[in-house]
Amino acid sequence: MAESISLDQQLENMRRDWDQRARENARHYVATGQQNWSDAEFFRSGEESAAGDILNDFENVCQDRDPKQMRVLEIGCGAGRVTRALGRIFGEVHAVDVSGEMVAQARTALADMPHVHVYQNNGYDLSVIPARNFDFAYSFIVFQHVPSREIIESYVREVHRLLRPGALFKFQVQGYPMDTPPDQTWLGVSFSEAQAREMAKRTGFDLRYNHGAGEQYYWLWFFKKPAA
């Protein structure tokens, strides 16, 4: 069994490795279906992801709100593949990534969308995000790369802090059972349905739906509980 490493070292490994991947071929590592993405193909793939995960789930995502009046949060924006699609749907978008190299590419790609804001964060919390109420939070193929439940749960707690009561955090975790070395930054730690429910309870969320338990793309619908 691999020796444990400190949280600081895990975060440094994540920053280092994703910066290197971004320098090598950011779009491929964000979406591994192709080695060489054109601008049109890359951002169209983001539109397709948003259509399947958000446009087809407006009842849960928007909850009768006008999307153009909604402020949303994205965890792990990479080179802005889905962030651009979010910017077309919602009135205000704030997105974070641990990699400064990815953030630089995303900012360039999204320069024509002044209502979309991209930040480099520390890979653990959302202290770089303005303390405002958010109406929806989303993360796609991000936590599958995180080797620590502590890091993932920290993100979930931070999203809870920023969401308005009743709002949805829709995200994926790795559902396929595996032993993930703590220095790994590609294959993330896995969650069972029971572990996902326990995390929701600890962080103040209601796990209302889930899909894909036991699979690589395990979707979770975490709703922030209404104020008492």
Buried (B, 14 or more C-beta within 10 A) or exposed (E): EEEEBEBEEBBBBBBEBBBEBBEEBBBBBBBEEEEEBEEEEBBBBBBEBBEEBBEEBEEBBBBEBEBEEBBBBBBBBBBBBBBBBBBBBBBBBBBBBBBEBBBBBBBEBBEEBEEBBBBBBBBBBBEEBEEEEBBBBBBBBBBBBBBBBEBBBBBBBBBBBBBBEEBBBBBBBBBBEEEBBBBBBEBBBBBBBEBBBBBBEEBBBBBEBBEBBEEBBBBBBBBBEEEE
